[in-house]
Amino acid sequence: MKKGILTIRIILLIVLMGIIESFADLFMKKGLISTGISSVGFHNLLEFISGNALSILIWFGILMYIINFLIWLTVLSKVQLSIAFPVVSVSYIFAPILAIVFLNENVGFLRWLGIASIIAGIYFLSRSSRKEAVKRRLAGLC
């Protein structure tokens, strides 16, 4: 596989990254909520750290970030950064859905409109990657 071509396998890895990252963020948020500390500053920094250091949800979120990092290394080895990085924003799609389902958050119309624009951007990026691949193949035939 030539570097820079956004294949179905790479797209699936990136979607998996988005899902993992969204769940990691969800576990982090749930872990932070469970400590009961509503804000952090210099006055309660030690309490914040000690209260969260023992949270299994926080540690599970960290583990998911590590898995996500390993997948990211795989993606970067296959695709150009200028293509891979914007496409990773697919996590912006999953995070609001998880926030609605598990945190009872409200996601308004403008946020959904922003998410739709992110989806459109991901589509255009994937199309530009395919067009570049076709141009390279055609140039190799001439």
Stockholm file with secondary structure:
# STOCKHOLM 1.0

chainA/1-142         MKKGILTIRIILLIVLMGIIESFADLFMKKGLISTGISSVGFHNLLEFISGNALSILIWFGILMYIINFLIWLTVLSKVQLSIAFPVVSVSYIFAPILAIVFLNENVGFLRWLGIASIIAGIYFLSRSSRKEAVKRRLAGLC
#=GR chainA/1-142 SS CCTTCCCHHHHHHHHHHHHHHHHHHHHHHHHHHHHTCCCCCGGGHHHHHHHHHTCHHHHHHHHHHHHHHHHHHHHHHHSCHHHHHHHGGGHHHHHHHHHHHHHCCCCCHHHHHHHHHHHHHHHHHHHHHHHHHHHHHHHHHC
#=GC SS_cons         CCTTCCCHHHHHHHHHHHHHHHHHHHHHHHHHHHHTCCCCCGGGHHHHHHHHHTCHHHHHHHHHHHHHHHHHHHHHHHSCHHHHHHHGGGHHHHHHHHHHHHHCCCCCHHHHHHHHHHHHHHHHHHHHHHHHHHHHHHHHHC
//
